[in-house]
């Protein structure tokens, strides 16, 4: 549940920041008439994420039992790749997220502003698709359904609340620190999902070594125990781990986490992220959060 809460919080906060910047900029340039198009794009993006989640849940459930491990393993590997890309994308883009989005809006305001629907749909939809796929993979790896979904929902609700507070200038978040810590934790979680995916691919026969166990601690850490459930829910830890799953976990964590921390260290200097404030809400022009300075 904790891991899924973090996924919902991080992805939700990214989406909330994007929507906050889009809304605030439209208000600032006196184009409130286009807010409806913006929210249409956001609504379509949310609908797309829910649809993908439903297809993954009910579509894979109807597959032959022999095909489930192959599909689940492949999607787990894909989810790991998406989350890895997202973590590094935000590390690189957050330094000028506001300027990037405002430039995109300016190009979309030409004519009737219909392009703004597409801007909002693509910006928020990307976060929604990543969230749906990764949460589905996490649910499959833990065997739980209710708690992961509750955790993810709570994370998204928290992110929406934080986005609203940032918009109205009531909250300042050190985004550099938040995205660094949450990114590092998500990399560890993604490593567990990758390990689970490799095991599923072994079970399906696509990868070899299904019965070559690196360790079996099921006697000391029963999968049904509270601590076994906690480890599986947070780190996707399996008491019975194959050599290939273990090597995949070690290789991914060692390589990706090291690279992430090195890149984060290069951008520790921070500067303000200006979120445009609506006209007439006071003398303050921006709500400030701190983001990484450009990485050279």
C-alpha positions in Angstrom: 0.0 0.0 0.0 2.8 2.4 0.9 4.5 1.9 -2.5 1.3 2.5 -4.4 0.6 5.6 -2.3 4.0 6.9 -3.3 3.3 6.1 -7.0 -0.1 7.9 -6.8 1.5 10.8 -5.0 4.4 11.3 -7.3 2.5 10.8 -10.6 -0.5 12.7 -9.2 1.7 15.7 -8.2 3.3 15.8 -11.6 -0.1 15.9 -13.2 -1.4 18.5 -10.6 1.6 20.8 -11.2 1.0 20.6 -15.0 -2.7 21.4 -14.6 -1.9 24.2 -12.1 0.5 25.8 -14.5 -1.9 25.5 -17.4 -4.9 27.0 -15.5 -2.9 29.8 -13.9 -1.4 30.8 -17.2 -4.7 31.0 -19.0 -6.1 33.1 -16.2 -3.1 35.4 -16.2 -3.4 36.0 -20.0 -7.1 36.7 -19.6 -8.3 33.6 -21.5 -10.7 32.1 -19.0 -12.9 31.3 -21.9 -10.5 28.4 -22.7 -10.6 26.8 -19.3 -13.5 24.5 -20.4 -11.3 23.1 -23.2 -8.5 22.6 -20.8 -10.7 20.6 -18.4 -12.1 18.7 -21.3 -8.5 17.5 -22.1 -7.9 16.6 -18.5 -11.1 14.7 -18.3 -10.3 12.7 -21.4 -6.9 11.9 -20.0 -8.4 10.6 -16.8 -10.9 8.5 -18.8 -8.1 7.0 -20.9 -6.1 6.0 -17.8 -9.2 4.4 -16.2 -10.0 2.6 -19.5 -6.4 1.2 -19.7 -6.6 0.1 -16.1 -9.9 -1.7 -16.8 -8.6 -3.4 -19.9 -5.5 -4.6 -18.1 -7.6 -5.9 -15.2 -10.4 -7.6 -17.0 -8.7 -8.3 -20.3 -5.9 -10.3 -18.8 -8.3 -12.1 -16.5 -10.0 -13.6 -19.5 -6.8 -15.0 -21.0 -5.9 -18.7 -20.8 -4.1 -19.5 -17.6 -1.0 -20.6 -19.6 -0.8 -17.1 -21.2 -1.1 -15.0 -18.0 2.5 -15.3 -16.8 3.8 -14.2 -20.2 1.5 -11.2 -20.4 2.0 -10.2 -16.8 5.8 -10.5 -17.1 5.9 -8.5 -20.3 3.8 -5.7 -18.9 5.8 -5.6 -15.7 9.0 -5.1 -17.7 7.2 -2.4 -19.8 6.0 -0.7 -16.5 9.5 -0.7 -15.2 10.7 0.9 -18.4 8.0 3.6 -18.3 8.7 4.5 -14.6 12.4 4.7 -15.3 11.9 7.0 -18.2 9.4 9.1 -16.1 11.8 9.5 -13.2 14.7 10.8 -15.4 12.3 12.9 -17.5 11.1 14.8 -14.5 14.6 15.1 -13.2 15.6 16.8 -16.5 12.4 18.7 -17.2 11.3 20.0 -13.8 13.9 22.8 -14.0 11.8 24.6 -16.6 8.5 22.8 -16.6 6.6 26.1 -16.3 8.4 27.8 -19.3 8.0 24.6 -21.4 4.2 24.4 -20.8 3.6 28.1 -21.3 5.4 28.0 -24.7 3.2 25.0 -25.7 0.0 26.9 -24.6 1.0 30.0 -26.6 1.1 27.9 -29.8 -2.2 26.3 -28.9 -4.0 29.6 -28.4 -4.0 30.4 -32.1 -7.5 30.4 -33.5 -10.2 28.8 -31.3 -7.7 27.2 -28.9 -8.9 23.7 -29.7 -5.3 22.6 -29.5 -5.4 23.2 -25.8 -7.5 20.1 -25.4 -4.8 18.1 -27.0 -2.1 19.8 -24.8 -3.9 19.0 -21.6 -4.8 15.5 -22.8 -1.2 14.5 -23.7 0.4 16.2 -20.7 -1.9 14.6 -18.1 -2.6 11.4 -20.1 1.1 10.4 -20.0 1.0 10.5 -16.2 -2.3 8.6 -16.1 -1.0 5.8 -18.4 2.2 5.4 -16.4 0.2 5.2 -13.2 -2.3 2.7 -14.5 0.3 0.4 -15.9 2.6 0.5 -12.9 -0.2 0.1 -10.3 -1.5 -2.9 -12.3 1.9 -4.4 -12.3 2.2 -3.8 -8.5 -1.2 -5.4 -7.9 -0.2 -8.5 -10.0 3.1 -8.9 -8.1 1.6 -8.7 -4.6 -1.6 -10.6 -5.3 -3.6 -7.9 -3.5 -6.2 -5.7 -5.1 -8.0 -3.5 -2.5 -5.0 -2.1 -0.5 -2.9 -1.1 -3.5 -5.8 0.7 -5.1 -6.7 2.4 -1.9 -3.0 3.5 -1.5 -2.9 4.8 -5.0 -6.2 6.7 -4.7 -5.0 8.3 -1.4 -1.8 9.3 -3.1 -3.6 10.9 -6.0 -6.0 12.8 -3.6 -3.0 14.0 -1.6 -1.4 15.3 -4.8 -4.6 17.1 -5.9 -4.8 18.8 -2.6 -1.1 19.8 -2.8 -1.6 21.1 -6.3 -4.5 23.3 -5.1 -2.5 24.7 -2.2 0.4 25.5 -4.5 -1.9 27.2 -7.0 -3.3 29.6 -4.3 0.1 30.3 -3.0 -0.6 28.6 0.4 2.2 26.0 0.2 5.8 25.9 -0.9 7.4 22.5 -1.6 11.0 21.8 -2.3 10.4 19.9 -5.5 14.0 19.1 -6.0 14.2 17.2 -2.7 10.8 15.6 -3.2 11.5 14.3 -6.7 15.0 13.1 -5.7 13.8 11.1 -2.7 10.6 9.8 -4.3 12.5 9.0 -7.5 15.1 6.9 -5.6 12.4 5.0 -3.7 10.4 4.4 -7.0 13.6 3.0 -8.6 13.8 0.4 -5.8 10.1 -0.4 -6.2 10.5 -0.6 -10.0 13.4 -3.1 -9.4 11.0 -5.3 -7.5 8.4 -5.1 -10.3 11.1 -6.0 -12.8 12.2 -9.0 -10.7 8.6 -10.1 -10.5 8.3 -9.7 -14.3 11.4 -11.8 -14.9 10.1 -14.6 -12.7 6.8 -14.6 -14.6 8.6 -14.8 -17.9 10.6 -17.8 -16.4 7.3 -19.4 -15.3 5.9 -19.0 -18.9 9.0 -20.6 -20.3 10.2 -17.5 -22.2 13.2 -17.2 -19.9 15.1 -20.2 -18.4 16.0 -21.0 -14.8 12.6 -21.1 -13.2 13.7 -23.7 -10.6 17.2 -22.3 -10.1 16.7 -20.6 -6.7 19.3 -18.1 -5.4 17.7 -18.4 -2.0 14.6 -19.7 -0.2 13.7 -17.9 3.1 10.1 -18.8 3.1 10.6 -20.6 6.4 11.9 -17.4 8.1 9.7 -15.0 6.1 6.4 -16.7 5.3 4.7 -15.0 2.4 1.4 -14.9 4.4 3.0 -13.3 7.5 2.5 -9.6 8.2 6.1 -8.8 7.6 6.2 -11.0 4.5 3.2 -9.1 3.2 4.8 -5.8 4.1 8.0 -6.6 2.2 6.1 -7.9 -0.8 3.8 -4.8 -0.8 6.6 -2.3 -0.5 9.6 -3.9 -2.3 7.9 -6.8 -4.2 10.2 -9.1 -2.2 9.7 -12.8 -2.8 10.9 -15.4 -0.2 11.7 -17.7 -3.1 13.9 -15.8 -5.6 15.5 -17.3 -8.7 19.1 -16.4 -9.7 17.9 -14.6 -12.9 15.3 -12.5 -10.9 18.0 -11.6 -8.3 20.5 -10.7 -11.0 17.9 -8.5 -12.8 17.1 -6.7 -9.4 20.8 -6.1 -8.7 21.7 -5.0 -12.2 18.8 -2.6 -12.4 19.1 -1.1 -9.0 22.9 -0.8 -9.2 22.9 0.8 -12.6 19.8 3.0 -12.6 20.0 4.2 -8.9 23.6 5.1 -9.3 23.0 7.0 -12.5 20.0 8.8 -10.9 21.9 9.8 -7.8 24.8 11.1 -9.9 22.5 13.2 -12.1 20.6 14.5 -9.0 23.9 15.5 -7.4 24.8 17.6 -10.4 21.6 19.6 -10.1 21.5 20.2 -6.4 21.6 23.9 -6.8 18.0 25.1 -6.9 16.1 28.0 -8.3 12.4 29.1 -8.1 9.7 27.6 -10.3 7.3 30.4 -11.0 3.7 29.2 -11.2 1.6 32.1 -12.7 -1.0 33.4 -10.3 -4.5 34.4 -11.4 -4.9 38.2 -11.9 -6.5 40.0 -9.0 -5.5 37.5 -6.3 -3.0 39.8 -4.6 0.3 41.5 -5.2 2.3 38.3 -5.3 2.9 37.3 -8.9 3.9 33.7 -8.3 3.6 30.7 -6.0 7.1 29.4 -5.5 8.5 26.0 -5.3 12.1 25.0 -5.8 13.3 22.8 -8.6 16.7 21.6 -9.8 18.9 24.1 -11.7 19.9 23.1 -15.2 22.1 20.0 -15.4 25.1 20.4 -17.6 
